[in-house]
Amino acid sequence: MIRIQALNVLRYRDYRYLTVSSFLWFAVRWMETVVVAWMVLEMTNSPFWVGLVGAMRFAGVALTPLAGMVADRISRRNLLAYSQALGALVVAFILVLLLAGRLEVWHIVVFSLLRGINFAFDFPVRYALLVDVVTPEEQLNAVSLNRAATDVTAAIGPVSGGALMVLLGYPGAFWLMLALSVTNLVMVLFMDDSPAPGTRREETLWSSLKEGFLLCRRDNAIMGVLGLAFAANLLGFPLIHALLPVFAKQVLHVGPAELGLLAGSVGIGAFVGSLLLAWRGSQTVGKTLIWISFLYWYVTIILFAMFPYFGFSLLLLMVIGSGQAVAMVTTTTYLLHRASPEMRGRIMGIRGLAIISLFGGNLVGGALTGWLGAPTALVIFGAAGILSTVALCLRLPSLHHRS
């Protein structure tokens, strides 16, 4: 019997608006991942350029600690609204260049960098708001259900992007992304303008930021979870954010519509993984589940690289998505539960900083793919992920000991 308790968090008005906003925000990001990567591949026929553009989408995450600190000092709802307004303007700018026939690769690189900055301010604010509007006992439900909603977009977004590229071309895809971005902004504006969590009057910006880093340094379990997140962005996420279009075109020999199906399979698996966690109810997150989910993720990446058959690839990508979702939901919930309300923005800002390794992962992945081929590059990444997880567990026993 389905546990209706998993849906209890929907009774909160702001949680509903925020979840719809998250759905729209990630729908645009997933469409963008497929559309922009395929567009660059067609313009350059270069895996390196695809990797570079994918890397630039995450270069801005170096600003996430700053964004998290700001989120602990001013209205989180207003900060999220400013971020979404910037995102809509950037999408509109690229659409204008497309319609004018003036779009060049360097424009896409700048676009990706600005979208990365947009993400840097969205990530810590959105997750801090997510648990602000529910009780501590409902945090796992809130994060899991929100993640399930966004994982639906990981299935819908790429498929829609691939279909729109075939039916309406790139302008049609960007028109839809702009419409979703504006609707997203409206959802955020519908939320209550809650006051900032507050900081001590004598606390400076620098001391506020430093306090967040000191908290992480003092807690070995938090350090271990952040290390796992850093490694995952370096070694796990490049498959979806940079290498999958190359794998689809050069290894599976399929087009943009099939690429959308491949990327959408990850979303289907992620949705199932997140929903299963939501049905756990108000149980706390165990650290053992965290590191096991990372190992599972890396093993399935290796299997995906070793069996390049389209139908089997669809199935394996669903399995990869489920492991990815469990790893990310448990990581986020653990950090948010461990942090006090006035520190959540900073903790998630530092967690967001781990995403900067995706910049290097996409670059290295693109270079390795051009040199050794996509399957070999993915096997290397998967094996390195397994080794890094084992090394972190050995180095920081608190990751697998009960506390």
N, C-alpha and C positions, 0 to 999 in steps of 0.2 A: 504493500500500500504506500502511495506517495506521501511523504511527510509534508503536510500543509504548513508545518512550523517554518519551513524554509522560506515561505512567502510572507511571514509576519512583518518583515521590515518594510513591506510595501504600504503599510498603514501610515508611514511618515510622508507627508506631502513633499518636503524638500528632497527626500531620498528618491521619490518617483521622478521628479524633474531632473535630478542629477543622473539617474540611471538612463533616462531617455537621452539626455545630453551626451552621456558616455557612448550610447549606442550610435548616435549620429557622428560623433567625433571619430570613433574608431572605424566606422563605415567609410568615412572619407580617407582615413589613413591607409586602410587596406586597399581601397580602389587606387589610391595614389601609388602605393607600392608596386602594383602590377602595371598600371598605365605608364607611369614615368619610366620604370625599368625597361619595359618593352619599347617605348619611344626612343630611349637612349640607345638601346641595342640596334634598332633599325637605323638610327642616324649615324652610328659609328661602327657597328659590327665588332665592338671591342668589349670583352669581358671586364677589362680594367676600368673603362669608363663607367660601366654599369656598377662596378664595385665602388668607384669613387663617388658617384652620385648617391649610392646607398649609404656610404660613409658620411657624406655631408649632411644627410638627414639626421644624424645623431651627433654631429660635432658640437651642436649647441648645448648638449646636456652637461657640458662643463659648468653651465650656469645654474644647474639645479640646486646646489647648496644655497646659492644666493636667493633663488626663488623660494626655497623652503623657509629661509630666514625671514623673507618679506611676508610670507604666508602666516608666520607666527606673530606679525606685528600689525597688519592691516586686515581689512575685511577679506576673507578668503573668497567669498562670492564675487566681489568686485574685481579681484585680481584674476579670477577665472574668466570673467566677462571680457576684461581687457585682452587676455590671451586669445580668446576665441575671435574677437574683432580683428586682431592682427592676422590670424589664420585666414579669415575670409578675404581680407584685403590682398594677401599674397596669392591666393588661388585666383582672384579676379585679375590680378596683374598678368599672370601667365596666360589666362584665357584671352586677354586683350592681345597679347603678342601672337598667340596662335591664330586668332581671327585675322590679324593684320599680316600674317605670313612672315613675321620677323623673328620667330623663335629660333634661338641657337643653343648649342650644348652648354655654353657658359651661362646662359640665362637659367637653365635647369639646375646647374650647380649652385647658383646663388639662391634660387627658389628652394632647393633642398636644405641649404644652410639656414635660411629664414624659418623654414618649417621645423628645423631642429631646435631653434631658439623658442619657437612657439610651443613645442613639446616640452622643453625644459621648464617652462613656467606652468604648463598644464599638469604635469605628472604629480609633483608633490602636493599641489593645491587640491587637485581632484580627490586624491586618496585621503588627505587629511579631512576634507569636507565629508567624505563618505562615512567615516566613523564618528564624526562630530554629531551627526543627526540621528544616531542610534545609540542604544545602551551598550555598555562594555560586553555584556553576555551575547549580544547580537552581532558582534563585529565579524565573526567568520561567515555568518549568513550574509551580512551586508556586502562584504568583499566578494564572496563566491557568487552571489546572485548577480551583482553588478558585472563581474567578470564573465558570467554565462551570457548575459545580454550582449556584451561586447564581442564575445566569441562567436555569436551568431553572425556578426558583421564580418568576421574573418572568413566565413563561408560565403555570405552574400556579396560582400564588397569586391573580392577578386573576380567572382563569376560575373557580376554586373560590369565591372571594369573591362573584362575580356569581351563580353557581349557588346558593350557600347563601342569599343574600338572597332569591332567588325561591322556593326550596323550604322553607327553615326560618326565614326572617326574620333580622333582625339578631342576636338571641340565639344562633341556631345558628352564625353566623359567628364570634361572640366565644367561644363554647365551644370551637370548633376552634382558634382562635388561642391560647387559654389552654393547651390540651393540648399544642400544639406548643412553646409557651414553656417549659413545665415539662420536656418532653423535652430541649429545648435545654440547659437548665441541667444536667440529668443528664449529657449528653455532655461538657460542660466539666469537670464534677467527675471524670469518668473519666480525664482527662488527668493526666500526672505534674505534681506541684507543683514546678516548676523554680525555682531561686533567682533573685532579681532580678539584672539585668545588672551592677548596682553603679555607684556614683558615688564620686568622691573624697571622703574623709572630711570635708574642710574645706569642701566645696561646699554652699552654702545652696540652699533651694528657688528663690529668686529668681535666683541666679547660674546654676543649672542650666537654668532656663527661658530666661534671657538667652542662654546659650551656643547653644541651638538656633536662636534668631532670628539671632544673629550668623553662624552657619554658613550659613544661607539667604542672608543679605545679601551675604556674601563670594562666593557662587557665582552668577554671572549665569544659568547654565543652570538651576539650581534655581529661581531667582526667576522665570524665564520659564515654566517648567512650572507653578509655583504660580499664575502669572497666568492661564495657559490654564485651569487648574482653576477659578479664581475666576469667570472669564467664563462657563464652561460651566454652573456652578451658577446663575448669574444669568440666563442666556439660553437654555440648552439644556434643563435638567431641568424647568423649570416646565411644559412640555408634559405630562409624565407625572405630575408630582406635584400639579398644580393645575388645568390647563386641559383635560385630556382628558375628564373627565366633562361639562364644559360643552359642549365641542365635540361630544361624542356625543349629548347631549340636544337642544341647540339648533340644531346645524348638520346632523348626520347623522340626527337624529330617531329614535334608537334607545333601548332600555332598558338595565337593569343587566346582563342576560346578554350583550348585544352589547358593552357597555362592557368586560366581563371579557375578551371575545375580542380587542378592540382593544388593551387593555393587555398581554394575553398575547402578542400578536404582537411587541411590543417585546422580550419575553423570549426568544422563539424566535430572533429576529435576533441578540440579544446572545449567546445560547448558541453560535450558529454562529461569531460573531466571536471569542469567547474560546477556543473549541476550536481554531480555526485558528491562533491564537497559541500555544496549548499544543503543537501539532504542530511548531512551529518548533524545538523541542528546546531546547538550552542557548544559543542565539544571544542576543547582547546586544541591548538595545533601542536602535534608532537614533532620534535626535531628529527626523529628517525624518518618520518614520512617525507620530510624536506629533502634530505640527502639521497634517499632511495629514489625519489622521483627524478632527481637530476641524473643519476646513473641510468635509469630506464630511458630517459630522453636521449642520452648520448648513444646508447646501444642501438636504439631504433634508427638513429641517423646513419650509423654504419651499415645497417641492414638495407636501408633505402639506397645507399650508394652502390651496394653490391648486387642489387637485383633491379636493373633499369628496364622494367617492363611497365607500360602505362597503367594497366589495370591494377597490377600489384603495387605500383607506386602510389596510386590513389589510396589504397588500403593502408599502406605503411605511413603515409602522411597523416591519416586520421589517428593512427597510433602515436605518432610523434606529437601531434597536437594535444592529445590527452595528457601525455607526460609533461609537456611544456606548461599546460594550464595548471596542473597540480603543483608543479614546482613554483610557478609565479604566485599563485593564490596563497599557498602556505607561507612562502617567504614574506609577502606583503602583510598578511594577517599577523604573523609572528612579530614583525617589527612594530606594527601599529599597536598591538596589544601590549608590547613591552614598554612603549614610550608613553609618557604622561601627555594629556591633551595639549599643553602649551609647548611641547617639544615635537609634536607629530610632524609639523611642517618641515622642521630641520632634519628630522630622521629620514623622512621620505625624500627630502632634497639630497641627502647624502646617498640614500639608496638609488636615486636617479643618477647620481654621478657614476655609478657602476655601469650605466648604459653607454658611457663614453667609450668603453672597450669595444662596442659594436662598430665604432668608427674604424678602429684598427682591424677588427675581424673582417669587415667588408672589404677593406683595402687588401689585406693579406689573402682573403679568399678569392678576390678577383685576380690577383697576381698568380696565385697557385693554380687557379683554374686555367688561366692562359698558358701556364707552363706545363702542368701535369695532367690537366683535364679535370672536369667537375667531379667524377666519382672518386678519384684519388684524393683530391682536396677535401672532400667530405669525410672520407675514411680517416684522414689525418686529424681533422677537427674533432671527430667523434672520439678517437683514441685519446687525444690530448684532453678532452673533457672528462673522460673516465679517470685518467691519471690525476688531473687537478682535483677532482672530487675526493678521491682516495687520499691524496696528499693533504688536503685541508682537514679531513676527518682525523688523520694521524697527528697533524700538527696542533689541532684544536680539539681535544677530546670532548669538550663541552658540547660539540655538535651532535654527538651520539650518546652522551650520558644524560640521564634524567636530571633536571634541576628544579 
